[in-house]
Amino acid sequence: MGKISQGILGGFSGKVGNVIGGNWKGIDYMRVRPASVSNPQTEGQVDQRSKFSTVLGFLQPLRGFLKIGFRNYAIKMTEFNSAMSYNVKNAVIGVYPDYVIDFESALISRGGLTAALNPTVDSPAAGQVQFNWVDNSIDGNARPADRAMVLVYNPARNEAVYVTDGSARSIGNHTLTVPNQYSGDTVYAFIAFISEDGKEVSNSKYVGELTVA
């Protein structure tokens, strides 16, 4: 039985017929229970689930980074769900069942701050991944004090190492410390920027693939 908590015009919780009511993050919602179907595993459903699973495997280790990178797009949804939605639509390539992530099209940060200019990455020594970029502090809404957000994704270990308060944009480089066990591993690098006050972020850029020294 459903229960009305704020009068007849308010939200309700529970079930009335095939309608379910509830509240999430202070937002009242209603949804209709889906009718049962004889074959829930349609070709389209299986295809979409495969894309979803591919993106989920990529983004799971990045949750902490996404909480900052996608917070301006977490409108009536979590940051993680917003990132999932974007990347399922834009960053999956291949043909079922062989879907993979197109890192060039993927975003792990999304926003209107001016993005990194000509970023590169290398591994000068064991336990180190160095990001470099051109100081573009005079471009758009970029500022010298914007901080680098850098991330290394290691799919073999299902891990990511990152910082969201790295070197200032004006410095032009940041060395990220990674576990010594990463030596010889192939990793994928991303960079974005966050404003000094923390309110704005840039779109991330895929910097490239490298083998850790």
KOLTI-179415 format. One record per residue (C-alpha): residue number from 1; residue in three letters; x, y, z. Coordinates in nm, 2 decimals. Layout:
<semar><k>NUM</k><r>ALA</r><X>X</X><Y>Y</Y><Z>Z</Z></semar>
...
//
This chain:
<semar><k>1</k><r>MET</r><X>0.00</X><Y>0.00</Y><Z>0.00</Z></semar>
<semar><k>2</k><r>GLY</r><X>0.13</X><Y>0.35</Y><Z>-0.08</Z></semar>
<semar><k>3</k><r>LYS</r><X>0.15</X><Y>0.62</Y><Z>0.18</Z></semar>
<semar><k>4</k><r>ILE</r><X>0.10</X><Y>1.00</Y><Z>0.10</Z></semar>
<semar><k>5</k><r>SER</r><X>0.33</X><Y>1.20</Y><Z>0.33</Z></semar>
<semar><k>6</k><r>GLN</r><X>0.25</X><Y>1.56</Y><Z>0.23</Z></semar>
<semar><k>7</k><r>GLY</r><X>-0.12</X><Y>1.58</Y><Z>0.16</Z></semar>
<semar><k>8</k><r>ILE</r><X>-0.29</X><Y>1.48</Y><Z>-0.16</Z></semar>
<semar><k>9</k><r>LEU</r><X>-0.06</X><Y>1.70</Y><Z>-0.38</Z></semar>
<semar><k>10</k><r>GLY</r><X>0.26</X><Y>1.57</Y><Z>-0.22</Z></semar>
<semar><k>11</k><r>GLY</r><X>0.47</X><Y>1.27</Y><Z>-0.30</Z></semar>
<semar><k>12</k><r>PHE</r><X>0.40</X><Y>0.92</Y><Z>-0.19</Z></semar>
<semar><k>13</k><r>SER</r><X>0.60</X><Y>0.62</Y><Z>-0.11</Z></semar>
<semar><k>14</k><r>GLY</r><X>0.52</X><Y>0.25</Y><Z>-0.17</Z></semar>
<semar><k>15</k><r>LYS</r><X>0.31</X><Y>0.09</Y><Z>-0.44</Z></semar>
<semar><k>16</k><r>VAL</r><X>-0.04</X><Y>0.17</Y><Z>-0.58</Z></semar>
<semar><k>17</k><r>GLY</r><X>-0.13</X><Y>-0.08</Y><Z>-0.84</Z></semar>
<semar><k>18</k><r>ASN</r><X>0.15</X><Y>-0.08</Y><Z>-1.09</Z></semar>
<semar><k>19</k><r>VAL</r><X>0.28</X><Y>0.27</Y><Z>-0.98</Z></semar>
<semar><k>20</k><r>ILE</r><X>0.57</X><Y>0.29</Y><Z>-0.74</Z></semar>
<semar><k>21</k><r>GLY</r><X>0.65</X><Y>0.62</Y><Z>-0.55</Z></semar>
<semar><k>22</k><r>GLY</r><X>0.95</X><Y>0.72</Y><Z>-0.36</Z></semar>
<semar><k>23</k><r>ASN</r><X>1.20</X><Y>1.00</Y><Z>-0.29</Z></semar>
<semar><k>24</k><r>TRP</r><X>1.56</X><Y>1.03</Y><Z>-0.40</Z></semar>
<semar><k>25</k><r>LYS</r><X>1.79</X><Y>1.32</Y><Z>-0.29</Z></semar>
<semar><k>26</k><r>GLY</r><X>1.48</X><Y>1.52</Y><Z>-0.19</Z></semar>
<semar><k>27</k><r>ILE</r><X>1.31</X><Y>1.46</Y><Z>-0.52</Z></semar>
<semar><k>28</k><r>ASP</r><X>0.97</X><Y>1.29</Y><Z>-0.53</Z></semar>
<semar><k>29</k><r>TYR</r><X>0.93</X><Y>1.04</Y><Z>-0.81</Z></semar>
<semar><k>30</k><r>MET</r><X>0.69</X><Y>0.79</Y><Z>-0.95</Z></semar>
<semar><k>31</k><r>ARG</r><X>0.76</X><Y>0.51</Y><Z>-1.19</Z></semar>
<semar><k>32</k><r>VAL</r><X>0.55</X><Y>0.25</Y><Z>-1.35</Z></semar>
<semar><k>33</k><r>ARG</r><X>0.64</X><Y>-0.11</Y><Z>-1.30</Z></semar>
<semar><k>34</k><r>PRO</r><X>0.73</X><Y>-0.26</Y><Z>-1.64</Z></semar>
<semar><k>35</k><r>ALA</r><X>0.49</X><Y>-0.51</Y><Z>-1.78</Z></semar>
<semar><k>36</k><r>SER</r><X>0.63</X><Y>-0.86</Y><Z>-1.80</Z></semar>
<semar><k>37</k><r>VAL</r><X>0.74</X><Y>-0.97</Y><Z>-2.14</Z></semar>
<semar><k>38</k><r>SER</r><X>0.79</X><Y>-1.32</Y><Z>-2.28</Z></semar>
<semar><k>39</k><r>ASN</r><X>1.14</X><Y>-1.25</Y><Z>-2.40</Z></semar>
<semar><k>40</k><r>PRO</r><X>1.33</X><Y>-0.98</Y><Z>-2.19</Z></semar>
<semar><k>41</k><r>GLN</r><X>1.65</X><Y>-1.07</Y><Z>-2.37</Z></semar>
<semar><k>42</k><r>THR</r><X>1.59</X><Y>-0.90</Y><Z>-2.70</Z></semar>
<semar><k>43</k><r>GLU</r><X>1.88</X><Y>-0.82</Y><Z>-2.93</Z></semar>
<semar><k>44</k><r>GLY</r><X>1.86</X><Y>-0.45</Y><Z>-2.85</Z></semar>
<semar><k>45</k><r>GLN</r><X>1.86</X><Y>-0.51</Y><Z>-2.48</Z></semar>
<semar><k>46</k><r>VAL</r><X>2.15</X><Y>-0.75</Y><Z>-2.49</Z></semar>
<semar><k>47</k><r>ASP</r><X>2.35</X><Y>-0.51</Y><Z>-2.71</Z></semar>
<semar><k>48</k><r>GLN</r><X>2.29</X><Y>-0.22</Y><Z>-2.47</Z></semar>
<semar><k>49</k><r>ARG</r><X>2.38</X><Y>-0.42</Y><Z>-2.17</Z></semar>
<semar><k>50</k><r>SER</r><X>2.71</X><Y>-0.52</Y><Z>-2.33</Z></semar>
<semar><k>51</k><r>LYS</r><X>2.79</X><Y>-0.15</Y><Z>-2.40</Z></semar>
<semar><k>52</k><r>PHE</r><X>2.69</X><Y>-0.07</Y><Z>-2.04</Z></semar>
<semar><k>53</k><r>SER</r><X>2.92</X><Y>-0.34</Y><Z>-1.90</Z></semar>
<semar><k>54</k><r>THR</r><X>3.21</X><Y>-0.22</Y><Z>-2.11</Z></semar>
<semar><k>55</k><r>VAL</r><X>3.18</X><Y>0.13</Y><Z>-1.98</Z></semar>
<semar><k>56</k><r>LEU</r><X>3.12</X><Y>0.02</Y><Z>-1.63</Z></semar>
<semar><k>57</k><r>GLY</r><X>3.44</X><Y>-0.18</Y><Z>-1.63</Z></semar>
<semar><k>58</k><r>PHE</r><X>3.63</X><Y>0.13</Y><Z>-1.74</Z></semar>
<semar><k>59</k><r>LEU</r><X>3.47</X><Y>0.38</Y><Z>-1.50</Z></semar>
<semar><k>60</k><r>GLN</r><X>3.45</X><Y>0.18</Y><Z>-1.18</Z></semar>
<semar><k>61</k><r>PRO</r><X>3.82</X><Y>0.24</Y><Z>-1.07</Z></semar>
<semar><k>62</k><r>LEU</r><X>3.77</X><Y>0.61</Y><Z>-1.15</Z></semar>
<semar><k>63</k><r>ARG</r><X>3.48</X><Y>0.68</Y><Z>-0.91</Z></semar>
<semar><k>64</k><r>GLY</r><X>3.67</X><Y>0.93</Y><Z>-0.70</Z></semar>
<semar><k>65</k><r>PHE</r><X>3.79</X><Y>1.13</Y><Z>-0.99</Z></semar>
<semar><k>66</k><r>LEU</r><X>3.44</X><Y>1.13</Y><Z>-1.15</Z></semar>
<semar><k>67</k><r>LYS</r><X>3.29</X><Y>1.28</Y><Z>-0.84</Z></semar>
<semar><k>68</k><r>ILE</r><X>3.48</X><Y>1.60</Y><Z>-0.92</Z></semar>
<semar><k>69</k><r>GLY</r><X>3.50</X><Y>1.57</Y><Z>-1.30</Z></semar>
<semar><k>70</k><r>PHE</r><X>3.13</X><Y>1.52</Y><Z>-1.35</Z></semar>
<semar><k>71</k><r>ARG</r><X>2.98</X><Y>1.71</Y><Z>-1.06</Z></semar>
<semar><k>72</k><r>ASN</r><X>2.85</X><Y>2.00</Y><Z>-1.27</Z></semar>
<semar><k>73</k><r>TYR</r><X>2.65</X><Y>1.74</Y><Z>-1.47</Z></semar>
<semar><k>74</k><r>ALA</r><X>2.51</X><Y>1.55</Y><Z>-1.18</Z></semar>
<semar><k>75</k><r>ILE</r><X>2.16</X><Y>1.69</Y><Z>-1.23</Z></semar>
<semar><k>76</k><r>LYS</r><X>1.90</X><Y>1.46</Y><Z>-1.07</Z></semar>
<semar><k>77</k><r>MET</r><X>2.16</X><Y>1.18</Y><Z>-1.09</Z></semar>
<semar><k>78</k><r>THR</r><X>2.49</X><Y>1.09</Y><Z>-0.94</Z></semar>
<semar><k>79</k><r>GLU</r><X>2.83</X><Y>1.20</Y><Z>-1.09</Z></semar>
<semar><k>80</k><r>PHE</r><X>2.90</X><Y>0.84</Y><Z>-1.17</Z></semar>
<semar><k>81</k><r>ASN</r><X>2.57</X><Y>0.79</Y><Z>-1.35</Z></semar>
<semar><k>82</k><r>SER</r><X>2.62</X><Y>1.11</Y><Z>-1.55</Z></semar>
<semar><k>83</k><r>ALA</r><X>2.96</X><Y>0.98</Y><Z>-1.66</Z></semar>
<semar><k>84</k><r>MET</r><X>2.81</X><Y>0.64</Y><Z>-1.75</Z></semar>
<semar><k>85</k><r>SER</r><X>2.54</X><Y>0.81</Y><Z>-1.96</Z></semar>
<semar><k>86</k><r>TYR</r><X>2.79</X><Y>1.02</Y><Z>-2.15</Z></semar>
<semar><k>87</k><r>ASN</r><X>3.04</X><Y>0.75</Y><Z>-2.22</Z></semar>
<semar><k>88</k><r>VAL</r><X>2.79</X><Y>0.48</Y><Z>-2.32</Z></semar>
<semar><k>89</k><r>LYS</r><X>2.66</X><Y>0.72</Y><Z>-2.58</Z></semar>
<semar><k>90</k><r>ASN</r><X>2.99</X><Y>0.85</Y><Z>-2.70</Z></semar>
<semar><k>91</k><r>ALA</r><X>3.29</X><Y>0.63</Y><Z>-2.61</Z></semar>
<semar><k>92</k><r>VAL</r><X>3.20</X><Y>0.28</Y><Z>-2.72</Z></semar>
<semar><k>93</k><r>ILE</r><X>3.32</X><Y>0.14</Y><Z>-3.05</Z></semar>
<semar><k>94</k><r>GLY</r><X>3.32</X><Y>-0.21</Y><Z>-3.21</Z></semar>
<semar><k>95</k><r>VAL</r><X>3.05</X><Y>-0.46</Y><Z>-3.29</Z></semar>
<semar><k>96</k><r>TYR</r><X>2.87</X><Y>-0.68</Y><Z>-3.04</Z></semar>
<semar><k>97</k><r>PRO</r><X>3.00</X><Y>-0.86</Y><Z>-2.84</Z></semar>
<semar><k>98</k><r>ASP</r><X>3.34</X><Y>-0.71</Y><Z>-2.90</Z></semar>
<semar><k>99</k><r>TYR</r><X>3.29</X><Y>-0.36</Y><Z>-2.77</Z></semar>
<semar><k>100</k><r>VAL</r><X>3.59</X><Y>-0.15</Y><Z>-2.64</Z></semar>
<semar><k>101</k><r>ILE</r><X>3.64</X><Y>0.20</Y><Z>-2.51</Z></semar>
<semar><k>102</k><r>ASP</r><X>3.75</X><Y>0.47</Y><Z>-2.75</Z></semar>
<semar><k>103</k><r>PHE</r><X>3.97</X><Y>0.66</Y><Z>-2.52</Z></semar>
<semar><k>104</k><r>GLU</r><X>4.00</X><Y>0.96</Y><Z>-2.76</Z></semar>
<semar><k>105</k><r>SER</r><X>3.62</X><Y>1.01</Y><Z>-2.73</Z></semar>
<semar><k>106</k><r>ALA</r><X>3.59</X><Y>0.92</Y><Z>-2.36</Z></semar>
<semar><k>107</k><r>LEU</r><X>3.54</X><Y>1.20</Y><Z>-2.10</Z></semar>
<semar><k>108</k><r>ILE</r><X>3.63</X><Y>1.15</Y><Z>-1.73</Z></semar>
<semar><k>109</k><r>SER</r><X>3.58</X><Y>1.52</Y><Z>-1.66</Z></semar>
<semar><k>110</k><r>ARG</r><X>3.33</X><Y>1.75</Y><Z>-1.83</Z></semar>
<semar><k>111</k><r>GLY</r><X>3.30</X><Y>2.13</Y><Z>-1.80</Z></semar>
<semar><k>112</k><r>GLY</r><X>3.35</X><Y>2.47</Y><Z>-1.96</Z></semar>
<semar><k>113</k><r>LEU</r><X>3.70</X><Y>2.55</Y><Z>-1.83</Z></semar>
<semar><k>114</k><r>THR</r><X>3.96</X><Y>2.58</Y><Z>-2.10</Z></semar>
<semar><k>115</k><r>ALA</r><X>4.12</X><Y>2.24</Y><Z>-2.15</Z></semar>
<semar><k>116</k><r>ALA</r><X>4.48</X><Y>2.14</Y><Z>-2.16</Z></semar>
<semar><k>117</k><r>LEU</r><X>4.69</X><Y>2.24</Y><Z>-2.46</Z></semar>
<semar><k>118</k><r>ASN</r><X>4.91</X><Y>1.99</Y><Z>-2.63</Z></semar>
<semar><k>119</k><r>PRO</r><X>4.95</X><Y>1.75</Y><Z>-2.34</Z></semar>
<semar><k>120</k><r>THR</r><X>5.21</X><Y>1.47</Y><Z>-2.35</Z></semar>
<semar><k>121</k><r>VAL</r><X>5.31</X><Y>1.20</Y><Z>-2.11</Z></semar>
<semar><k>122</k><r>ASP</r><X>5.61</X><Y>0.97</Y><Z>-2.04</Z></semar>
<semar><k>123</k><r>SER</r><X>5.76</X><Y>0.76</Y><Z>-1.76</Z></semar>
<semar><k>124</k><r>PRO</r><X>6.11</X><Y>0.89</Y><Z>-1.68</Z></semar>
<semar><k>125</k><r>ALA</r><X>6.16</X><Y>0.64</Y><Z>-1.40</Z></semar>
<semar><k>126</k><r>ALA</r><X>6.00</X><Y>0.35</Y><Z>-1.21</Z></semar>
<semar><k>127</k><r>GLY</r><X>5.70</X><Y>0.48</Y><Z>-1.01</Z></semar>
<semar><k>128</k><r>GLN</r><X>5.67</X><Y>0.80</Y><Z>-1.21</Z></semar>
<semar><k>129</k><r>VAL</r><X>5.44</X><Y>0.92</Y><Z>-1.49</Z></semar>
<semar><k>130</k><r>GLN</r><X>5.51</X><Y>1.27</Y><Z>-1.60</Z></semar>
<semar><k>131</k><r>PHE</r><X>5.25</X><Y>1.49</Y><Z>-1.76</Z></semar>
<semar><k>132</k><r>ASN</r><X>5.36</X><Y>1.79</Y><Z>-1.97</Z></semar>
<semar><k>133</k><r>TRP</r><X>5.14</X><Y>2.07</Y><Z>-2.13</Z></semar>
<semar><k>134</k><r>VAL</r><X>5.17</X><Y>2.41</Y><Z>-2.29</Z></semar>
<semar><k>135</k><r>ASP</r><X>5.08</X><Y>2.69</Y><Z>-2.05</Z></semar>
<semar><k>136</k><r>ASN</r><X>4.76</X><Y>2.84</Y><Z>-2.21</Z></semar>
<semar><k>137</k><r>SER</r><X>4.67</X><Y>3.07</Y><Z>-1.92</Z></semar>
<semar><k>138</k><r>ILE</r><X>4.57</X><Y>3.35</Y><Z>-2.15</Z></semar>
<semar><k>139</k><r>ASP</r><X>4.33</X><Y>3.14</Y><Z>-2.36</Z></semar>
<semar><k>140</k><r>GLY</r><X>3.95</X><Y>3.16</Y><Z>-2.29</Z></semar>
<semar><k>141</k><r>ASN</r><X>3.87</X><Y>3.14</Y><Z>-1.92</Z></semar>
<semar><k>142</k><r>ALA</r><X>4.20</X><Y>2.97</Y><Z>-1.83</Z></semar>
<semar><k>143</k><r>ARG</r><X>4.40</X><Y>3.11</Y><Z>-1.54</Z></semar>
<semar><k>144</k><r>PRO</r><X>4.76</X><Y>3.05</Y><Z>-1.43</Z></semar>
<semar><k>145</k><r>ALA</r><X>4.64</X><Y>2.91</Y><Z>-1.09</Z></semar>
<semar><k>146</k><r>ASP</r><X>4.41</X><Y>2.64</Y><Z>-1.24</Z></semar>
<semar><k>147</k><r>ARG</r><X>4.52</X><Y>2.30</Y><Z>-1.10</Z></semar>
<semar><k>148</k><r>ALA</r><X>4.60</X><Y>1.99</Y><Z>-1.31</Z></semar>
<semar><k>149</k><r>MET</r><X>4.38</X><Y>1.68</Y><Z>-1.26</Z></semar>
<semar><k>150</k><r>VAL</r><X>4.58</X><Y>1.39</Y><Z>-1.39</Z></semar>
<semar><k>151</k><r>LEU</r><X>4.49</X><Y>1.02</Y><Z>-1.40</Z></semar>
<semar><k>152</k><r>VAL</r><X>4.66</X><Y>0.70</Y><Z>-1.50</Z></semar>
<semar><k>153</k><r>TYR</r><X>4.43</X><Y>0.40</Y><Z>-1.57</Z></semar>
<semar><k>154</k><r>ASN</r><X>4.57</X><Y>0.05</Y><Z>-1.55</Z></semar>
<semar><k>155</k><r>PRO</r><X>4.32</X><Y>-0.20</Y><Z>-1.70</Z></semar>
<semar><k>156</k><r>ALA</r><X>4.53</X><Y>-0.51</Y><Z>-1.63</Z></semar>
<semar><k>157</k><r>ARG</r><X>4.50</X><Y>-0.44</Y><Z>-1.25</Z></semar>
<semar><k>158</k><r>ASN</r><X>4.16</X><Y>-0.27</Y><Z>-1.27</Z></semar>
<semar><k>159</k><r>GLU</r><X>4.30</X><Y>0.03</Y><Z>-1.09</Z></semar>
<semar><k>160</k><r>ALA</r><X>4.35</X><Y>0.41</Y><Z>-1.14</Z></semar>
<semar><k>161</k><r>VAL</r><X>4.59</X><Y>0.65</Y><Z>-0.98</Z></semar>
<semar><k>162</k><r>TYR</r><X>4.51</X><Y>1.02</Y><Z>-0.99</Z></semar>
<semar><k>163</k><r>VAL</r><X>4.54</X><Y>1.36</Y><Z>-0.82</Z></semar>
<semar><k>164</k><r>THR</r><X>4.28</X><Y>1.64</Y><Z>-0.86</Z></semar>
<semar><k>165</k><r>ASP</r><X>4.50</X><Y>1.91</Y><Z>-0.71</Z></semar>
<semar><k>166</k><r>GLY</r><X>4.81</X><Y>1.88</Y><Z>-0.91</Z></semar>
<semar><k>167</k><r>SER</r><X>5.05</X><Y>2.15</Y><Z>-1.04</Z></semar>
<semar><k>168</k><r>ALA</r><X>4.93</X><Y>2.49</Y><Z>-1.15</Z></semar>
<semar><k>169</k><r>ARG</r><X>4.85</X><Y>2.54</Y><Z>-1.52</Z></semar>
<semar><k>170</k><r>SER</r><X>5.14</X><Y>2.79</Y><Z>-1.55</Z></semar>
<semar><k>171</k><r>ILE</r><X>5.40</X><Y>2.53</Y><Z>-1.44</Z></semar>
<semar><k>172</k><r>GLY</r><X>5.34</X><Y>2.31</Y><Z>-1.74</Z></semar>
<semar><k>173</k><r>ASN</r><X>5.41</X><Y>1.97</Y><Z>-1.59</Z></semar>
<semar><k>174</k><r>HIS</r><X>5.32</X><Y>1.73</Y><Z>-1.31</Z></semar>
<semar><k>175</k><r>THR</r><X>5.48</X><Y>1.41</Y><Z>-1.20</Z></semar>
<semar><k>176</k><r>LEU</r><X>5.23</X><Y>1.15</Y><Z>-1.08</Z></semar>
<semar><k>177</k><r>THR</r><X>5.36</X><Y>0.88</Y><Z>-0.84</Z></semar>
<semar><k>178</k><r>VAL</r><X>5.24</X><Y>0.53</Y><Z>-0.93</Z></semar>
<semar><k>179</k><r>PRO</r><X>5.30</X><Y>0.20</Y><Z>-0.75</Z></semar>
<semar><k>180</k><r>ASN</r><X>5.64</X><Y>0.03</Y><Z>-0.83</Z></semar>
<semar><k>181</k><r>GLN</r><X>5.44</X><Y>-0.28</Y><Z>-0.93</Z></semar>
<semar><k>182</k><r>TYR</r><X>5.32</X><Y>-0.09</Y><Z>-1.24</Z></semar>
<semar><k>183</k><r>SER</r><X>5.67</X><Y>-0.12</Y><Z>-1.40</Z></semar>
<semar><k>184</k><r>GLY</r><X>5.62</X><Y>-0.28</Y><Z>-1.74</Z></semar>
<semar><k>185</k><r>ASP</r><X>5.24</X><Y>-0.23</Y><Z>-1.73</Z></semar>
<semar><k>186</k><r>THR</r><X>5.06</X><Y>-0.05</Y><Z>-2.02</Z></semar>
<semar><k>187</k><r>VAL</r><X>4.86</X><Y>0.24</Y><Z>-1.88</Z></semar>
<semar><k>188</k><r>TYR</r><X>4.64</X><Y>0.51</Y><Z>-2.03</Z></semar>
<semar><k>189</k><r>ALA</r><X>4.67</X><Y>0.88</Y><Z>-1.92</Z></semar>
<semar><k>190</k><r>PHE</r><X>4.42</X><Y>1.16</Y><Z>-1.90</Z></semar>
<semar><k>191</k><r>ILE</r><X>4.44</X><Y>1.52</Y><Z>-1.80</Z></semar>
<semar><k>192</k><r>ALA</r><X>4.19</X><Y>1.80</Y><Z>-1.71</Z></semar>
<semar><k>193</k><r>PHE</r><X>4.20</X><Y>2.12</Y><Z>-1.51</Z></semar>
<semar><k>194</k><r>ILE</r><X>4.01</X><Y>2.26</Y><Z>-1.21</Z></semar>
<semar><k>195</k><r>SER</r><X>3.98</X><Y>2.63</Y><Z>-1.13</Z></semar>
<semar><k>196</k><r>GLU</r><X>4.15</X><Y>2.76</Y><Z>-0.81</Z></semar>
<semar><k>197</k><r>ASP</r><X>3.82</X><Y>2.80</Y><Z>-0.64</Z></semar>
<semar><k>198</k><r>GLY</r><X>3.71</X><Y>2.45</Y><Z>-0.73</Z></semar>
<semar><k>199</k><r>LYS</r><X>3.39</X><Y>2.56</Y><Z>-0.91</Z></semar>
<semar><k>200</k><r>GLU</r><X>3.48</X><Y>2.49</Y><Z>-1.27</Z></semar>
<semar><k>201</k><r>VAL</r><X>3.65</X><Y>2.20</Y><Z>-1.45</Z></semar>
<semar><k>202</k><r>SER</r><X>3.76</X><Y>2.14</Y><Z>-1.80</Z></semar>
<semar><k>203</k><r>ASN</r><X>3.68</X><Y>1.86</Y><Z>-2.04</Z></semar>
<semar><k>204</k><r>SER</r><X>3.94</X><Y>1.59</Y><Z>-1.99</Z></semar>
<semar><k>205</k><r>LYS</r><X>4.18</X><Y>1.50</Y><Z>-2.27</Z></semar>
<semar><k>206</k><r>TYR</r><X>4.32</X><Y>1.15</Y><Z>-2.34</Z></semar>
<semar><k>207</k><r>VAL</r><X>4.70</X><Y>1.20</Y><Z>-2.34</Z></semar>
<semar><k>208</k><r>GLY</r><X>4.80</X><Y>0.86</Y><Z>-2.46</Z></semar>
<semar><k>209</k><r>GLU</r><X>4.91</X><Y>0.51</Y><Z>-2.39</Z></semar>
<semar><k>210</k><r>LEU</r><X>5.25</X><Y>0.43</Y><Z>-2.23</Z></semar>
<semar><k>211</k><r>THR</r><X>5.45</X><Y>0.16</Y><Z>-2.06</Z></semar>
<semar><k>212</k><r>VAL</r><X>5.56</X><Y>0.25</Y><Z>-1.71</Z></semar>
<semar><k>213</k><r>ALA</r><X>5.94</X><Y>0.24</Y><Z>-1.66</Z></semar>
//
